[in-house]
């Protein structure tokens, strides 16, 4: 019988959800479930394989994923795999994940680096449409190839970035990781805000509350950028430059797919 797989995903603007869904189709007999909302108590599931799909945050594993792994049912007999979604700088994220899982008695058998358009709008938009389409095509092919190996429970690879990324970006990750929750101090809303509360609904950790019909960030931020990217009025900004930048979410993901609470 073909193996039963549970794929857990964490997403802000849809890249990781798209990846998880595509992997589920390729693998067959697979359920796709969010990490957000279940990070404290992941549902206990009977399965042969577990996949973790998540974005690279500040060149490492996001804190939400770390919390999820802490509470994940530990079954060393299962086959574990991961897709780390990023904009071209995976660094040693998958190696970090492998090491963390090892401390819990789990083996990460395969970890794949999936490059998709950037959603980190403080550093600019997602790039030209042609480039985005190319990245999606290449990612689709890579996921298909990876799932061929995963379906056979093959070991490896644990993909990584070049040495300079693993040295420089890992140091930056360690230095800035504890600062992430309060990085939401850079968000602000302009006059276009109409109090629709989409930002509150898409935040995966419930970090946003509406006060007097305006969003307030409460310093539990993951820096997933869901709030700014999904705002239908483009009223949420971060720093000084984002009013000039194009918003982005994966074209095959809808806002209703992101709202899980």
C-alpha positions, 0 to 999 in steps of 0.5 A: 500500500502506498504510504500515508503522508501528512504535510504540515505547512506554514505560510504567509503569502502562499508560496509554502501552501502552494508547495505543500499542495503540489507535493500532496498531489504528486505523492497521493494519499496525502493530507495538507494541514497548517502548522499555524493554529496547531503549533501548540498541539498538533493533531495526532495522526496515523501516517507513514511519512511527515512533511514540513513545508515552511518559508526561510525567515532571516536565513533560518527556521522560523520560530513558529516551526520550532515551536511546532516541532517541539509539540509534534508527535515523536515517532522515529519510525516515520519518514520525515522530509522538508521543503524550505521555501525561499527567494534564493538564500536557503543558507543552512536552514535545512541543516539547522532543521536536521540538527533540531529534529535529531535532538528530538530523536527524529531523522530528517531524511530529505530536505529540498530548497524551493526558490520562489518569488520573494515576499519580503517587501521591505527589500523590494517587490517580487520582481518582473512577471516573467521571472516569477513565472520562470521560478514557478515552473522550475519549482514545480519541476523540482517538487515533482522530482523530489516527490518521486524520491520521497515516495520511495522513502529515499535518503537525502539530499539535505540541500544547503546554500553556498559556504558564504551564505552558511557563514554570514547568514547563519551568524545574522540569524543567530544575532537577530532571531530574538529580535523578530517578535518586536520587528513589527514596530516598523508597520504603519497604516496610511489613509487608505485603511478602511478597517476591514480587518483582513490583516487581523484574520491572516496573521498566523499567530494572532499578533494583530488586533483592531483598535478603533478600526485600525490594526495594532501589532502586539510584538509577537511577529513572525515577519511572514508579511501576510498583513502587508501583502494581503491588505486589499487596500494596500494600506499597510506599510513597513518602513519608508519604501513599501508604498512604492513596491508591488504587493505579492502573494502566490497567484494560485492561493486566495486570501480565504486559504490563508485564514485558518482560525 
